[in-house]
Amino acid sequence: MAIYKMLANIIQYISEAAMRIFGPTDDAYPIIGVQPFTGDPYNKRTADIW
């Protein structure tokens, strides 16, 4: 009987991992898309002043 319980625990462990890997994402990050560049482009002439 202990072998069946151990086998059931192993199957449950593997199936929970597979459901987590292949299931839908549960991240709470907002979907914001691509953001436009708002900085200044690199200019070697002004960067070498210091």
C-alpha positions as CSV (number, residue, x, y, z in Angstrom):
1,M,0.0,0.0,0.0
2,A,2.9,2.4,0.7
3,I,4.2,1.9,-2.9
4,Y,0.8,3.0,-4.3
5,K,0.8,6.1,-2.1
6,M,4.4,7.0,-3.1
7,L,3.5,6.4,-6.8
8,A,0.5,8.7,-6.4
9,N,2.6,11.4,-4.8
10,I,5.2,11.2,-7.6
11,I,2.5,11.4,-10.3
12,Q,0.8,14.4,-8.5
13,Y,4.2,16.2,-8.2
14,I,5.0,15.7,-11.9
15,S,1.5,16.7,-13.1
16,E,1.4,19.8,-11.0
17,A,4.8,20.9,-12.4
18,A,3.5,20.2,-16.0
19,M,0.3,22.2,-15.3
20,R,2.4,25.1,-14.0
21,I,4.8,25.0,-17.0
22,F,2.1,24.7,-19.7
23,G,-0.7,26.5,-18.0
24,P,-1.7,30.1,-18.6
25,T,0.5,32.8,-17.1
26,D,-0.5,34.2,-13.7
27,D,1.9,37.2,-13.8
28,A,0.4,40.5,-12.6
29,Y,2.5,42.6,-15.0
30,P,0.6,45.1,-17.1
31,I,0.6,44.6,-20.8
32,I,2.0,47.9,-22.0
33,G,3.5,47.1,-25.3
34,V,6.5,48.8,-27.0
35,Q,7.4,52.2,-25.6
36,P,8.8,55.0,-27.8
37,F,12.4,56.1,-27.3
38,T,12.4,59.4,-25.4
39,G,16.1,59.9,-24.6
40,D,18.9,61.7,-26.4
41,P,20.9,59.7,-29.0
42,Y,24.6,59.1,-28.3
43,N,26.9,61.7,-29.7
44,K,30.6,61.0,-29.4
45,R,31.6,64.7,-29.7
46,T,29.7,65.8,-26.7
47,A,30.4,62.6,-24.7
48,D,34.2,63.0,-24.8
49,I,34.1,66.4,-23.1
50,W,35.0,65.0,-19.7
